[in-house]
Amino acid sequence: MSAGPHRTIDIDGHRVRLFPDATAVSLLSGSPKPDDIAASCLELAQRGLDLAAATGASAQSLPEAADQHIVWWRASTGAILRVVIARPLHVFVSAAGGVVDAHGHVQPLPSLPAATWNPSMRFFRLSQLADDVFEAYRNAFLALEAVLDATVSSGTATGEKAWLKFALRDVPRTYGLDLHRYLSHSKAVQDPVDQFMQEQWTARRCAVFHAKTTAKGSLLPGVPSDRRKVADALEPILRLVIDLNRAAFNAIFPGGGMTVDGFDMAIKNLLAHRYSIAVTSTTADCDSLTADQLSQSPHHVMAVSHLGRLDSVGREHGLLAEEDVSNLSLQEFSTVVSYTAVQPPLSPLTIHAPSGLLSCHRLPVVDLAGLDRLQVLIRWVLDNRQMPKSRFTL
């Protein structure tokens, strides 16, 4: 944590300290669970930034705070500090298009009709450029409205909600699309249009587009639980927009990547090759750090346990290292390195990793004085780069 000048803001008895390059929050009380502590601190930090900007300070944000942060709390076993780092697994897919004829020669695929522009493509592109999931959802929903408007039959119902229900019954059926595929809960649903309206229009669209207090169901940007709700609703909207544009306007969006089951196998492959996490105070640059440099620097290797999937979809796995501070040979550290002791076969997780190193993360100096246990949580997150964007900053 920075030790320089800072501004302190009290929010309901909690203390928020705003530094030029970081934010620290002290909670009076709350849940002892580390995820709940982090979520509460994040929301308080957001409120501190709101108040600071409303009283003359420059507007600031907390970019990627959910992906890398430090949280500590007191438990019955003593003071515990956890370092949380999200490590995206970027997956790219490329393939040469063509078919093989009877003589073994590759013939190019027949050319497809040219794509036709419609306004939904503008909103879709803006949703993919967004940094905030709320902004992405707004543009994705507008993209859905635009593509439905461009394809719906004449004689539609009047009123915004009635028009959307009519369009959802009319357009997907016209292009052979089953709306069940775009529901979060599709099992035993008799009327997919009513279910879609409940999941998207009532629970998410109105809650994102309106802000008449959270008591009436509106969602607030920056709140972790609200961000997850919007992110879960965003994916089926994007798929429906893509499929309608493909069917009606010959727009072939990039697609493909690693499946959730493939991601599970990749994580198990890591664990089979003795995946470990080390904390060190090495001064070597993270981008050029090698296994030899790590071994020659003061460091401590921590054994890792697999927490399994951390989300309902299966695109995020947790690997946790934990140890008593009394067992550590270091008094402080500033770098977290994850690696495999044995180089696995080439895979998307290791193809760019020199000498078995998989990730290196530079942190502020972490002083272990006064702590009893240290935890490092690496959250591996599947990120198919040729699929619609699904990860957003705060």
Secondary structure, DSSP 8 states (H G I E B T S, - for coil): ---S--EEEEETTEEEEE-SS-EEEE-SS--SSHHHHHHHHHHHHHHHHHHHHHTTS-----TTTTTEEEEEEEETTEEEEEEEEEEEEEE-------EE-TTS-EE-----------THHHHHHHHHH-SBHHHHHHHHHHHHHHHHHHH--SS--SSHHHHHHHHHHHHHHHTT--GGGG-SS-TT-S-HHHHHIIIIIIIIIHHHH--S-GGGT---TT-HHHHHHHHHHHHHHHHHHHHHHHHHH----------HHHHHHHHHHHHHT-EEEEEE---S-GGG--HHHHHHS-EEEE-EEEEEE-SSSS-EEEEEEEEEGGG-S-SEEEEEEEEESS---S-TTTTT-GGGEEEEEEEEEEE-TT-SEEEEEEEEEEEETTS-----B-
